[in-house]
Amino acid sequence: MIALSPYLAALLLAAAVAVTWAARLWPTRPSPAAIRTDASAVWRACHTTRCAHLTTRHDETPAGLVCRSCGTVNGGAA
């Protein structure tokens, strides 16, 4: 094993902390609530355990958005 001097170890630790904090503080854009891929489908998070709370395709109906995987109605139209 390579022995590091205490100063080099402290420098590496400080660099890792700086990179971690920079990544956390970097401004991010909010993701859209729904993404349209074609005229009839919307990609939206399905909040059921069957779909594992992942983003799946939904169809617009008068009742709201219906998940193509599990058939759950998820709120209003996007």
Secondary structure, DSSP 8 states (H G I E B T S, - for coil): -----HHHHHHHHHHHHHHHHHHHHS------S-EESSSSEEEEE--STTTTT-EEEEEEETTEEEETTT--EESS--
